[in-house]
Amino acid sequence: MKNFKFTINGNAYEADILGIEDNIAEVSINGVTYSVEIDRKMQTVKTPKLVRTLAVPSTDSHPSVSKTASPSAPKGTGNIKSPLPGVILDMYVREGDMVKIGQKLLMLEAMKMENIINADKEGKVTAIKAGKGDSVMEGDILIVIGE
């Protein structure tokens, strides 16, 4: 299991921990095996515990707000955000253009793949925050759609 080398009062010792079960350790010191009682129960960890940070989506709405609306309801305004980090290859709209849901807005290259970003809102493009060739990060506002 584990091997240790140490010196006590000028004497060299080589210790190997052969195994631990509950609070008894099997230890070999300079070739002689001993059973050593440990004052507390030892627990062996078989696999590391992975801790992941909480992933927060980069959307406009709060988790408690419904993300869908009835087809006849007005869709509202808002921001089109970058879904992942990348470089803008092409823009298909300009400020002042009217867009409909599903219309192509821009092409984003991310991880060597071309991704078409479509409008998820209907309205007039009031501002374009990033241009062709710009590098963007996940969650950056790319286009603002107003009424």
C-alpha angles and dihedrals in degrees: 000000000000130000125206132183120196142153125228119187090341094309117120118223131188113201127188122189103216098183146327124222119177103315098334119096123195105218129180115203116187089337097311115113120222134182108225123194114218119209093232135037113266121216120204116217111221100182131018118251112242117217117196127190119242111267112226117201117231097230132128097236132077115245091249092055117090112250095206132062134195113272093247095049120098111261098217131210135285149121131309106219131196110261092206140359116283149109125286108239101178141002119215098185138049133205110286095029118130113232133194129207110282095021116138111254105170146338118244123193110213126165090354092303128110113233123192112217111209129195115263091183134056123228145068123324102242099174140009110207099184133038140204111300095019120134113229134188128222110284096019113142109247105171133012116213119198136170 
